[in-house]
Amino acid sequence: MVLRTTHDNDTGSRRGRALRLAGCAALLAVALTGTSIAVGEPGRPGPRPVSPAPVSPVLLSQGDLDAGVTALQAHLRAQPRDFTGWATLALAYVEQARTTGDPSRYPRAERALDRSLALRPGNDQALAGRAALAAARHDFTGALRHADRALRSNPYNERALCSRIDALVELGRYTEASRAARLADTRRPGVPVFTRYAYVSELRGDVRTARRVLEQALGSARAPGDVAYVATALGRLAFARGDHAAALRHYARALAADPGQLPALEGRARAQAARGDLAGAVRTAERVVARAPLPGPLVLLGELYEARGEKEKARAQYALVGAWTDLARAGGVNPDLDTALAAADHGDAETALRAARAEWERRRTVHTADALAWALHANGRDAEALAYARRATATGYRDAAFHYHRGMIERALGRDTDARASLTAALGLNPGFSPRGAREARAALKGLGGAQ
């Protein structure tokens, strides 16, 4: 759909950028999680729908979305009053938006949910679908409200239980998210709940529990999409702890289950770079950007090009982040967190700060605290930045980039002892956390007289 690299030829380069910009328009579905649709399994406790869905949710969760959607549409033309069918179709549209990057699926999902609720006001499946749709659009307050309504109708609705955890996490309400994850585990244990339970544990600094729960989830996963998602989560966890060899093994398992799993490919590129395989990392990152020119992969590929001395190619990747931001807003997606981090490192510092402040007002998570700290640092406001950098590392969640950002802020303030400790923590946790960041952390630590 888009070119993999920027051509040296000027005409080819312009054509490549134009094609990538066009491709961005089809990749704006930024869903909260990578889990597949999970609407329940036979034999689980809890109320059952009055009319079963015409297409098994299991079919949808195993990745045959197009076939499932086509069958649902045909069924609903024949049985237009099947409210459960409309709710299931809406969830399928949300999942299609995640997997294809087609934001036109969101209005379709909304119309299907409206139809379901018109046929059966207050039905829990449609309310859970509204929660999932709101989360996909990054309306986490709305997602929480719809999930709570669905759970009042059916306390065992798996999609609503999961969306509630997601919303609380993304609103920075981690203690409540932990309670919600424990409750969901008692009501609907399974891969969708396990993966969320693991992430909440990681956010609170309990990596051992996170790993154990993910391994349990992988052991119970059957659908290829579930295997790929859980293995990717284990790869990310291993990478974050600096175990790059283990990360590559997990990503390989994910890609064996689903060769198109983009988060696994992006993770593989990062792990390859951390192990010194720059050529392999570039090839893998180019595959990701060719299909999904989103800020994270674009910045990664740009930094890999920089590491190879290919500055023009790097600048082309960074320029595309701004184009993606404009297209995201046009598609109804809030891109401020992505914009803040990318602009602070490779764009306009004032743009980074505006985006970070806007995101902080919406949701106060460790990630938004870190983004705001780094944007303030980019604007030379380090005294203000330090408070947010401390907040980003206060929950026990250990992210090497967070410690790197804090260390650079402390260094700018002349707090050399603190800076050495933070930069040492970043590199000790994951010495290859970022192609550019790790390099700059080592240089800063050397200047401070610290061990590398």
C-alpha beads as a LAMMPS data file, in Angstrom:
LAMMPS data file: protein, C-alpha beads

452 atoms
451 bonds

1 atom types
1 bond types

-500.0 500.0 xlo xhi
-500.0 500.0 ylo yhi
-500.0 500.0 zlo zhi

Masses

1 110.0

Atoms # bond

1 1 1 0.000 0.000 0.000
2 1 1 2.932 2.371 0.765
3 1 1 6.584 2.476 -0.144
4 1 1 8.978 0.812 2.267
5 1 1 11.839 3.291 1.961
6 1 1 12.505 6.822 0.863
7 1 1 14.071 6.765 -2.588
8 1 1 17.257 8.707 -3.254
9 1 1 15.809 10.025 -6.492
10 1 1 13.931 13.292 -5.824
11 1 1 10.889 12.356 -7.895
12 1 1 10.738 8.902 -6.362
13 1 1 11.138 10.419 -2.918
14 1 1 8.203 12.763 -3.410
15 1 1 6.090 9.930 -4.766
16 1 1 7.043 7.734 -1.795
17 1 1 6.051 10.405 0.694
18 1 1 2.747 10.998 -1.083
19 1 1 1.915 7.320 -1.034
20 1 1 2.712 7.065 2.646
21 1 1 0.571 10.067 3.455
22 1 1 -2.293 8.463 1.584
23 1 1 -1.678 5.270 3.493
24 1 1 -1.923 7.108 6.806
25 1 1 -5.576 7.827 6.113
26 1 1 -6.331 4.126 6.246
27 1 1 -4.464 3.493 9.495
28 1 1 -6.099 5.712 12.066
29 1 1 -7.918 3.104 14.150
30 1 1 -6.037 3.304 17.432
31 1 1 -7.722 0.719 19.619
32 1 1 -6.791 0.442 23.276
33 1 1 -5.735 -3.202 23.225
34 1 1 -4.765 -5.845 20.728
35 1 1 -7.095 -8.521 22.018
36 1 1 -9.531 -10.133 19.681
37 1 1 -13.278 -9.998 20.176
38 1 1 -14.185 -12.169 23.111
39 1 1 -17.893 -12.375 23.820
40 1 1 -17.846 -15.457 25.980
41 1 1 -17.677 -19.228 25.855
42 1 1 -20.265 -21.952 26.453
43 1 1 -20.537 -23.078 30.016
44 1 1 -19.457 -19.802 31.598
45 1 1 -21.680 -18.410 34.400
46 1 1 -23.909 -15.415 33.956
47 1 1 -27.004 -14.426 32.021
48 1 1 -27.163 -15.514 28.398
49 1 1 -28.666 -13.480 25.560
50 1 1 -32.287 -14.134 24.731
51 1 1 -31.472 -14.675 21.058
52 1 1 -28.076 -16.147 20.194
53 1 1 -25.910 -14.304 17.682
54 1 1 -26.294 -15.738 14.162
55 1 1 -22.502 -15.961 13.753
56 1 1 -20.430 -17.470 16.515
57 1 1 -18.237 -14.907 18.300
58 1 1 -15.599 -17.639 18.313
59 1 1 -15.425 -17.375 14.509
60 1 1 -14.818 -13.644 14.824
61 1 1 -12.198 -14.053 17.565
62 1 1 -10.231 -16.509 15.439
63 1 1 -9.555 -13.845 12.846
64 1 1 -12.066 -14.638 10.095
65 1 1 -13.589 -11.206 10.496
66 1 1 -14.486 -10.544 6.888
67 1 1 -16.350 -13.832 6.569
68 1 1 -18.062 -13.246 9.892
69 1 1 -19.139 -9.725 8.968
70 1 1 -20.454 -10.873 5.603
71 1 1 -22.468 -13.648 7.261
72 1 1 -23.821 -11.258 9.906
73 1 1 -24.880 -8.728 7.294
74 1 1 -26.691 -11.419 5.320
75 1 1 -28.421 -12.684 8.461
76 1 1 -29.518 -9.189 9.473
77 1 1 -31.007 -8.515 6.061
78 1 1 -33.194 -11.574 6.651
79 1 1 -33.713 -11.023 10.395
80 1 1 -33.438 -7.247 10.926
81 1 1 -34.935 -7.396 14.434
82 1 1 -32.151 -9.541 15.892
83 1 1 -30.723 -7.112 18.441
84 1 1 -27.905 -9.473 19.452
85 1 1 -26.872 -9.775 15.812
86 1 1 -26.600 -5.989 15.494
87 1 1 -24.503 -5.787 18.675
88 1 1 -22.195 -8.543 17.457
89 1 1 -21.849 -6.831 14.087
90 1 1 -20.861 -3.597 15.850
91 1 1 -18.110 -5.352 17.796
92 1 1 -16.890 -6.921 14.572
93 1 1 -16.694 -3.468 12.974
94 1 1 -14.653 -2.161 15.928
95 1 1 -12.302 -5.107 15.570
96 1 1 -12.032 -4.524 11.824
97 1 1 -11.056 -0.920 12.512
98 1 1 -8.253 -2.176 14.740
99 1 1 -6.956 -4.775 12.332
100 1 1 -7.374 -2.879 9.038
101 1 1 -6.969 0.700 10.193
102 1 1 -10.194 1.753 8.494
103 1 1 -11.865 4.508 10.587
104 1 1 -15.020 4.305 8.475
105 1 1 -15.856 1.213 10.538
106 1 1 -16.533 3.351 13.601
107 1 1 -19.662 5.106 12.239
108 1 1 -20.879 1.717 10.995
109 1 1 -20.383 0.280 14.469
110 1 1 -22.244 3.203 15.986
111 1 1 -25.210 2.741 13.670
112 1 1 -25.334 -0.982 14.401
113 1 1 -25.315 -0.304 18.145
114 1 1 -28.074 2.292 17.794
115 1 1 -30.142 -0.285 15.909
116 1 1 -29.574 -2.909 18.611
117 1 1 -30.597 -0.511 21.385
118 1 1 -33.651 0.645 19.470
119 1 1 -34.785 -2.963 19.185
120 1 1 -33.966 -3.848 22.816
121 1 1 -33.324 -0.740 24.956
122 1 1 -30.618 -1.238 27.587
123 1 1 -29.385 -4.618 26.306
124 1 1 -25.969 -5.331 27.796
125 1 1 -24.349 -6.487 24.561
126 1 1 -24.956 -3.168 22.815
127 1 1 -23.886 -1.194 25.885
128 1 1 -20.683 -3.228 26.044
129 1 1 -20.219 -2.522 22.354
130 1 1 -20.554 1.191 23.042
131 1 1 -17.865 0.879 25.702
132 1 1 -15.521 -0.822 23.247
133 1 1 -16.239 1.790 20.572
134 1 1 -15.622 4.684 22.978
135 1 1 -12.316 3.145 24.073
136 1 1 -11.263 2.713 20.443
137 1 1 -11.898 6.422 19.936
138 1 1 -9.976 7.207 23.152
139 1 1 -13.074 8.473 24.943
140 1 1 -12.204 6.631 28.144
141 1 1 -14.691 8.459 30.345
142 1 1 -17.449 7.405 27.968
143 1 1 -16.077 3.872 27.830
144 1 1 -16.272 3.610 31.614
145 1 1 -19.815 4.949 31.679
146 1 1 -21.062 2.504 29.047
147 1 1 -19.235 -0.428 30.644
148 1 1 -20.825 0.307 34.017
149 1 1 -24.265 0.433 32.426
150 1 1 -23.688 -2.893 30.702
151 1 1 -22.511 -4.515 33.924
152 1 1 -25.565 -3.310 35.798
153 1 1 -27.596 -5.260 33.258
154 1 1 -25.274 -8.295 33.107
155 1 1 -22.427 -8.506 35.663
156 1 1 -20.791 -11.300 33.625
157 1 1 -20.499 -9.493 30.299
158 1 1 -16.867 -10.158 29.378
159 1 1 -16.482 -7.286 26.920
160 1 1 -17.828 -4.816 29.495
161 1 1 -15.576 -6.195 32.240
162 1 1 -12.551 -5.791 29.972
163 1 1 -13.519 -2.335 28.732
164 1 1 -13.959 -1.198 32.311
165 1 1 -10.403 -2.257 33.172
166 1 1 -9.090 -0.574 30.035
167 1 1 -10.866 2.694 30.774
168 1 1 -9.670 2.845 34.382
169 1 1 -6.083 2.160 33.292
170 1 1 -6.190 4.846 30.622
171 1 1 -7.680 7.327 33.070
172 1 1 -4.806 6.676 35.482
173 1 1 -7.053 5.147 38.149
174 1 1 -4.742 2.218 38.790
175 1 1 -6.023 1.102 42.192
176 1 1 -9.553 0.883 40.825
177 1 1 -8.240 -0.863 37.707
178 1 1 -6.550 -3.469 39.899
179 1 1 -9.811 -4.146 41.748
180 1 1 -11.674 -4.318 38.440
181 1 1 -9.159 -6.842 37.091
182 1 1 -9.514 -9.060 40.170
183 1 1 -13.298 -8.913 39.903
184 1 1 -13.199 -9.761 36.195
185 1 1 -10.899 -12.695 36.940
186 1 1 -13.442 -14.143 39.356
187 1 1 -16.321 -13.675 36.920
188 1 1 -14.857 -14.414 33.487
189 1 1 -11.331 -15.852 33.658
190 1 1 -9.767 -16.202 30.229
191 1 1 -7.268 -14.670 27.819
192 1 1 -8.903 -11.207 27.526
193 1 1 -9.027 -10.784 31.304
194 1 1 -5.626 -12.399 31.948
195 1 1 -3.804 -9.985 29.646
196 1 1 -5.390 -6.989 31.335
197 1 1 -4.681 -8.382 34.787
198 1 1 -1.027 -8.745 33.781
199 1 1 -0.749 -5.183 32.539
200 1 1 -2.318 -3.733 35.676
201 1 1 0.163 -5.759 37.729
202 1 1 3.058 -4.436 35.642
203 1 1 1.877 -0.845 36.090
204 1 1 2.035 -1.368 39.839
205 1 1 5.562 -2.785 39.629
206 1 1 4.651 -6.455 40.074
207 1 1 6.460 -7.868 37.046
208 1 1 6.602 -11.390 38.468
209 1 1 2.809 -11.595 38.638
210 1 1 2.495 -10.038 35.192
211 1 1 4.765 -12.679 33.680
212 1 1 3.051 -15.540 35.499
213 1 1 -0.396 -14.419 34.394
214 1 1 0.712 -13.980 30.783
215 1 1 2.259 -17.442 30.766
216 1 1 -1.014 -18.797 32.100
217 1 1 -2.872 -16.906 29.386
218 1 1 -0.562 -18.288 26.695
219 1 1 -1.135 -21.798 28.004
220 1 1 -4.893 -21.386 27.680
221 1 1 -4.862 -19.546 24.328
222 1 1 -6.218 -21.518 21.388
223 1 1 -7.095 -19.031 18.651
224 1 1 -4.063 -17.897 16.608
225 1 1 -4.897 -14.266 17.302
226 1 1 -4.902 -14.879 21.048
227 1 1 -1.589 -16.778 20.886
228 1 1 -0.032 -13.959 18.879
229 1 1 -1.314 -11.263 21.216
230 1 1 -0.210 -12.944 24.444
231 1 1 3.188 -13.949 23.026
232 1 1 3.684 -10.330 21.922
233 1 1 2.860 -9.135 25.433
234 1 1 5.438 -11.561 26.856
235 1 1 7.958 -10.284 24.319
236 1 1 7.324 -6.703 25.326
237 1 1 7.706 -7.609 28.991
238 1 1 11.013 -9.396 28.334
239 1 1 12.300 -6.495 26.243
240 1 1 11.403 -4.001 28.952
241 1 1 13.516 -6.028 31.397
242 1 1 16.462 -6.068 28.969
243 1 1 16.182 -9.756 28.049
244 1 1 16.364 -9.230 24.308
245 1 1 16.976 -12.883 23.414
246 1 1 13.811 -13.956 25.251
247 1 1 11.915 -11.107 23.633
248 1 1 12.911 -12.346 20.181
249 1 1 11.749 -15.875 21.048
250 1 1 8.342 -14.603 22.142
251 1 1 7.985 -12.437 19.047
252 1 1 8.895 -15.411 16.866
253 1 1 6.094 -17.428 18.473
254 1 1 3.658 -14.567 17.945
255 1 1 4.585 -14.281 14.282
256 1 1 4.354 -18.030 13.786
257 1 1 0.745 -17.811 14.967
258 1 1 -0.009 -14.630 13.027
259 1 1 2.617 -13.496 10.496
260 1 1 0.868 -10.155 10.153
261 1 1 1.010 -9.237 13.855
262 1 1 2.424 -5.707 13.561
263 1 1 3.186 -5.154 17.271
264 1 1 5.276 -8.335 17.211
265 1 1 7.141 -7.108 14.139
266 1 1 7.776 -3.729 15.755
267 1 1 8.963 -5.467 18.917
268 1 1 11.270 -7.671 16.868
269 1 1 12.811 -4.575 15.226
270 1 1 13.485 -3.021 18.634
271 1 1 15.019 -6.220 19.987
272 1 1 17.153 -6.666 16.864
273 1 1 18.482 -3.132 17.249
274 1 1 19.206 -3.701 20.935
275 1 1 21.273 -6.791 20.041
276 1 1 23.264 -4.861 17.455
277 1 1 21.560 -6.244 14.335
278 1 1 20.973 -2.831 12.794
279 1 1 20.422 -4.119 9.251
280 1 1 17.856 -6.652 10.426
281 1 1 16.132 -4.021 12.572
282 1 1 15.840 -1.638 9.621
283 1 1 14.385 -4.338 7.364
284 1 1 11.819 -5.307 9.996
285 1 1 10.896 -1.711 10.832
286 1 1 10.461 -0.927 7.127
287 1 1 7.961 -3.790 6.900
288 1 1 5.978 -2.288 9.773
289 1 1 5.999 1.256 8.391
290 1 1 5.002 0.012 4.950
291 1 1 1.773 -1.278 6.475
292 1 1 1.282 1.067 9.419
293 1 1 2.941 4.502 9.168
294 1 1 2.075 5.414 12.758
295 1 1 4.193 7.552 15.126
296 1 1 5.899 4.773 17.079
297 1 1 7.157 2.810 14.054
298 1 1 7.973 6.004 12.134
299 1 1 10.148 7.342 14.953
300 1 1 11.786 3.947 15.416
301 1 1 12.681 3.688 11.742
302 1 1 13.926 7.270 11.703
303 1 1 16.215 6.616 14.647
304 1 1 17.508 3.440 13.012
305 1 1 18.302 5.404 9.854
306 1 1 20.055 8.004 12.015
307 1 1 22.164 5.268 13.587
308 1 1 23.269 4.292 10.068
309 1 1 24.064 7.907 9.175
310 1 1 21.118 8.192 6.757
311 1 1 19.859 11.549 8.004
312 1 1 17.675 12.407 5.009
313 1 1 15.771 9.150 5.344
314 1 1 15.405 9.783 9.066
315 1 1 13.982 13.266 8.520
316 1 1 11.464 11.865 6.042
317 1 1 10.133 9.492 8.697
318 1 1 9.837 12.232 11.318
319 1 1 8.024 14.517 8.866
320 1 1 5.368 11.857 8.357
321 1 1 4.445 11.955 12.055
322 1 1 2.998 15.442 11.601
323 1 1 1.014 14.292 8.581
324 1 1 -0.315 11.346 10.567
325 1 1 -1.380 13.694 13.361
326 1 1 -3.437 15.825 10.987
327 1 1 -5.102 12.783 9.467
328 1 1 -5.788 11.296 12.878
329 1 1 -7.625 14.388 14.037
330 1 1 -9.652 14.418 10.821
331 1 1 -10.627 10.812 11.552
332 1 1 -11.838 11.600 15.063
333 1 1 -8.841 10.078 16.839
334 1 1 -7.070 11.964 19.634
335 1 1 -3.326 11.782 18.832
336 1 1 -1.930 14.099 21.505
337 1 1 0.142 11.554 23.447
338 1 1 1.837 10.273 20.273
339 1 1 2.343 13.825 19.036
340 1 1 3.908 15.026 22.293
341 1 1 6.567 12.330 22.450
342 1 1 7.485 12.443 18.762
343 1 1 7.579 16.240 18.582
344 1 1 9.656 16.564 21.752
345 1 1 12.401 14.427 20.218
346 1 1 12.101 15.139 16.520
347 1 1 9.727 18.029 15.927
348 1 1 8.562 21.341 17.317
349 1 1 8.979 21.747 21.086
350 1 1 6.014 24.099 21.441
351 1 1 3.766 21.651 19.583
352 1 1 4.969 18.906 21.896
353 1 1 4.094 20.924 24.982
354 1 1 0.634 21.905 23.750
355 1 1 -0.176 18.286 22.968
356 1 1 1.195 17.003 26.272
357 1 1 -0.737 19.555 28.327
358 1 1 -3.949 18.763 26.469
359 1 1 -3.490 15.042 27.102
360 1 1 -2.663 15.612 30.777
361 1 1 -5.940 17.463 31.235
362 1 1 -7.836 14.508 29.778
363 1 1 -6.125 11.658 31.611
364 1 1 -3.413 11.574 34.241
365 1 1 -1.476 8.382 33.694
366 1 1 2.195 7.563 34.118
367 1 1 2.564 7.799 30.348
368 1 1 1.024 11.258 30.115
369 1 1 3.136 12.409 33.078
370 1 1 6.269 11.220 31.292
371 1 1 5.226 12.874 28.018
372 1 1 4.534 16.182 29.757
373 1 1 7.858 16.016 31.618
374 1 1 9.764 15.423 28.388
375 1 1 7.904 18.147 26.507
376 1 1 8.657 20.632 29.295
377 1 1 12.324 19.595 29.137
378 1 1 12.343 20.201 25.371
379 1 1 11.138 23.724 26.120
380 1 1 13.824 24.339 28.733
381 1 1 11.394 24.212 31.664
382 1 1 13.224 21.564 33.653
383 1 1 12.258 22.679 37.166
384 1 1 8.600 22.194 36.233
385 1 1 9.398 19.019 34.320
386 1 1 10.990 17.233 37.272
387 1 1 7.739 17.002 39.235
388 1 1 6.079 15.177 36.331
389 1 1 9.093 12.936 35.752
390 1 1 8.935 11.890 39.406
391 1 1 5.220 11.249 39.070
392 1 1 5.821 9.032 36.041
393 1 1 8.080 6.750 38.107
394 1 1 6.017 6.827 41.313
395 1 1 3.740 3.792 40.880
396 1 1 6.506 1.198 40.656
397 1 1 6.098 0.836 36.893
398 1 1 9.616 0.482 35.517
399 1 1 10.203 1.864 32.052
400 1 1 13.757 2.613 30.930
401 1 1 12.620 5.592 28.856
402 1 1 10.956 7.133 31.915
403 1 1 14.208 6.864 33.896
404 1 1 16.185 8.230 30.946
405 1 1 13.882 11.239 30.681
406 1 1 14.105 11.854 34.406
407 1 1 17.888 11.548 34.348
408 1 1 18.282 14.045 31.518
409 1 1 15.997 16.499 33.330
410 1 1 18.008 16.086 36.545
411 1 1 21.235 16.593 34.602
412 1 1 19.887 19.834 33.103
413 1 1 19.100 21.030 36.643
414 1 1 22.618 20.249 37.862
415 1 1 21.408 17.413 40.090
416 1 1 24.325 15.218 39.023
417 1 1 24.022 12.523 41.687
418 1 1 20.330 12.030 40.958
419 1 1 20.993 12.100 37.211
420 1 1 23.644 9.388 37.480
421 1 1 21.240 7.213 39.459
422 1 1 18.385 7.672 36.985
423 1 1 20.498 7.117 33.874
424 1 1 22.152 4.078 35.443
425 1 1 18.682 2.724 36.263
426 1 1 17.541 3.244 32.661
427 1 1 20.506 1.406 31.146
428 1 1 20.488 -1.260 33.831
429 1 1 16.850 -1.979 33.218
430 1 1 17.141 -2.144 29.425
431 1 1 20.446 -1.133 27.803
432 1 1 18.817 -1.087 24.350
433 1 1 15.540 0.625 25.197
434 1 1 15.764 3.056 22.246
435 1 1 18.234 3.494 19.372
436 1 1 18.682 7.194 20.131
437 1 1 17.782 7.323 23.811
438 1 1 20.168 4.578 24.880
439 1 1 23.008 6.216 22.962
440 1 1 22.332 9.618 24.539
441 1 1 21.950 8.087 28.014
442 1 1 25.406 6.503 27.740
443 1 1 26.969 9.750 26.550
444 1 1 25.338 11.716 29.371
445 1 1 26.394 9.168 31.964
446 1 1 29.951 9.275 30.689
447 1 1 29.957 13.047 31.012
448 1 1 28.727 12.717 34.580
449 1 1 31.523 10.296 35.398
450 1 1 29.169 7.370 35.882
451 1 1 29.719 3.747 34.900
452 1 1 28.255 2.664 31.560

Bonds

1 1 1 2
2 1 2 3
3 1 3 4
4 1 4 5
5 1 5 6
6 1 6 7
7 1 7 8
8 1 8 9
9 1 9 10
10 1 10 11
11 1 11 12
12 1 12 13
13 1 13 14
14 1 14 15
15 1 15 16
16 1 16 17
17 1 17 18
18 1 18 19
19 1 19 20
20 1 20 21
21 1 21 22
22 1 22 23
23 1 23 24
24 1 24 25
25 1 25 26
26 1 26 27
27 1 27 28
28 1 28 29
29 1 29 30
30 1 30 31
31 1 31 32
32 1 32 33
33 1 33 34
34 1 34 35
35 1 35 36
36 1 36 37
37 1 37 38
38 1 38 39
39 1 39 40
40 1 40 41
41 1 41 42
42 1 42 43
43 1 43 44
44 1 44 45
45 1 45 46
46 1 46 47
47 1 47 48
48 1 48 49
49 1 49 50
50 1 50 51
51 1 51 52
52 1 52 53
53 1 53 54
54 1 54 55
55 1 55 56
56 1 56 57
57 1 57 58
58 1 58 59
59 1 59 60
60 1 60 61
61 1 61 62
62 1 62 63
63 1 63 64
64 1 64 65
65 1 65 66
66 1 66 67
67 1 67 68
68 1 68 69
69 1 69 70
70 1 70 71
71 1 71 72
72 1 72 73
73 1 73 74
74 1 74 75
75 1 75 76
76 1 76 77
77 1 77 78
78 1 78 79
79 1 79 80
80 1 80 81
81 1 81 82
82 1 82 83
83 1 83 84
84 1 84 85
85 1 85 86
86 1 86 87
87 1 87 88
88 1 88 89
89 1 89 90
90 1 90 91
91 1 91 92
92 1 92 93
93 1 93 94
94 1 94 95
95 1 95 96
96 1 96 97
97 1 97 98
98 1 98 99
99 1 99 100
100 1 100 101
101 1 101 102
102 1 102 103
103 1 103 104
104 1 104 105
105 1 105 106
106 1 106 107
107 1 107 108
108 1 108 109
109 1 109 110
110 1 110 111
111 1 111 112
112 1 112 113
113 1 113 114
114 1 114 115
115 1 115 116
116 1 116 117
117 1 117 118
118 1 118 119
119 1 119 120
120 1 120 121
121 1 121 122
122 1 122 123
123 1 123 124
124 1 124 125
125 1 125 126
126 1 126 127
127 1 127 128
128 1 128 129
129 1 129 130
130 1 130 131
131 1 131 132
132 1 132 133
133 1 133 134
134 1 134 135
135 1 135 136
136 1 136 137
137 1 137 138
138 1 138 139
139 1 139 140
140 1 140 141
141 1 141 142
142 1 142 143
143 1 143 144
144 1 144 145
145 1 145 146
146 1 146 147
147 1 147 148
148 1 148 149
149 1 149 150
150 1 150 151
151 1 151 152
152 1 152 153
153 1 153 154
154 1 154 155
155 1 155 156
156 1 156 157
157 1 157 158
158 1 158 159
159 1 159 160
160 1 160 161
161 1 161 162
162 1 162 163
163 1 163 164
164 1 164 165
165 1 165 166
166 1 166 167
167 1 167 168
168 1 168 169
169 1 169 170
170 1 170 171
171 1 171 172
172 1 172 173
173 1 173 174
174 1 174 175
175 1 175 176
176 1 176 177
177 1 177 178
178 1 178 179
179 1 179 180
180 1 180 181
181 1 181 182
182 1 182 183
183 1 183 184
184 1 184 185
185 1 185 186
186 1 186 187
187 1 187 188
188 1 188 189
189 1 189 190
190 1 190 191
191 1 191 192
192 1 192 193
193 1 193 194
194 1 194 195
195 1 195 196
196 1 196 197
197 1 197 198
198 1 198 199
199 1 199 200
200 1 200 201
201 1 201 202
202 1 202 203
203 1 203 204
204 1 204 205
205 1 205 206
206 1 206 207
207 1 207 208
208 1 208 209
209 1 209 210
210 1 210 211
211 1 211 212
212 1 212 213
213 1 213 214
214 1 214 215
215 1 215 216
216 1 216 217
217 1 217 218
218 1 218 219
219 1 219 220
220 1 220 221
221 1 221 222
222 1 222 223
223 1 223 224
224 1 224 225
225 1 225 226
226 1 226 227
227 1 227 228
228 1 228 229
229 1 229 230
230 1 230 231
231 1 231 232
232 1 232 233
233 1 233 234
234 1 234 235
235 1 235 236
236 1 236 237
237 1 237 238
238 1 238 239
239 1 239 240
240 1 240 241
241 1 241 242
242 1 242 243
243 1 243 244
244 1 244 245
245 1 245 246
246 1 246 247
247 1 247 248
248 1 248 249
249 1 249 250
250 1 250 251
251 1 251 252
252 1 252 253
253 1 253 254
254 1 254 255
255 1 255 256
256 1 256 257
257 1 257 258
258 1 258 259
259 1 259 260
260 1 260 261
261 1 261 262
262 1 262 263
263 1 263 264
264 1 264 265
265 1 265 266
266 1 266 267
267 1 267 268
268 1 268 269
269 1 269 270
270 1 270 271
271 1 271 272
272 1 272 273
273 1 273 274
274 1 274 275
275 1 275 276
276 1 276 277
277 1 277 278
278 1 278 279
279 1 279 280
280 1 280 281
281 1 281 282
282 1 282 283
283 1 283 284
284 1 284 285
285 1 285 286
286 1 286 287
287 1 287 288
288 1 288 289
289 1 289 290
290 1 290 291
291 1 291 292
292 1 292 293
293 1 293 294
294 1 294 295
295 1 295 296
296 1 296 297
297 1 297 298
298 1 298 299
299 1 299 300
300 1 300 301
301 1 301 302
302 1 302 303
303 1 303 304
304 1 304 305
305 1 305 306
306 1 306 307
307 1 307 308
308 1 308 309
309 1 309 310
310 1 310 311
311 1 311 312
312 1 312 313
313 1 313 314
314 1 314 315
315 1 315 316
316 1 316 317
317 1 317 318
318 1 318 319
319 1 319 320
320 1 320 321
321 1 321 322
322 1 322 323
323 1 323 324
324 1 324 325
325 1 325 326
326 1 326 327
327 1 327 328
328 1 328 329
329 1 329 330
330 1 330 331
331 1 331 332
332 1 332 333
333 1 333 334
334 1 334 335
335 1 335 336
336 1 336 337
337 1 337 338
338 1 338 339
339 1 339 340
340 1 340 341
341 1 341 342
342 1 342 343
343 1 343 344
344 1 344 345
345 1 345 346
346 1 346 347
347 1 347 348
348 1 348 349
349 1 349 350
350 1 350 351
351 1 351 352
352 1 352 353
353 1 353 354
354 1 354 355
355 1 355 356
356 1 356 357
357 1 357 358
358 1 358 359
359 1 359 360
360 1 360 361
361 1 361 362
362 1 362 363
363 1 363 364
364 1 364 365
365 1 365 366
366 1 366 367
367 1 367 368
368 1 368 369
369 1 369 370
370 1 370 371
371 1 371 372
372 1 372 373
373 1 373 374
374 1 374 375
375 1 375 376
376 1 376 377
377 1 377 378
378 1 378 379
379 1 379 380
380 1 380 381
381 1 381 382
382 1 382 383
383 1 383 384
384 1 384 385
385 1 385 386
386 1 386 387
387 1 387 388
388 1 388 389
389 1 389 390
390 1 390 391
391 1 391 392
392 1 392 393
393 1 393 394
394 1 394 395
395 1 395 396
396 1 396 397
397 1 397 398
398 1 398 399
399 1 399 400
400 1 400 401
401 1 401 402
402 1 402 403
403 1 403 404
404 1 404 405
405 1 405 406
406 1 406 407
407 1 407 408
408 1 408 409
409 1 409 410
410 1 410 411
411 1 411 412
412 1 412 413
413 1 413 414
414 1 414 415
415 1 415 416
416 1 416 417
417 1 417 418
418 1 418 419
419 1 419 420
420 1 420 421
421 1 421 422
422 1 422 423
423 1 423 424
424 1 424 425
425 1 425 426
426 1 426 427
427 1 427 428
428 1 428 429
429 1 429 430
430 1 430 431
431 1 431 432
432 1 432 433
433 1 433 434
434 1 434 435
435 1 435 436
436 1 436 437
437 1 437 438
438 1 438 439
439 1 439 440
440 1 440 441
441 1 441 442
442 1 442 443
443 1 443 444
444 1 444 445
445 1 445 446
446 1 446 447
447 1 447 448
448 1 448 449
449 1 449 450
450 1 450 451
451 1 451 452
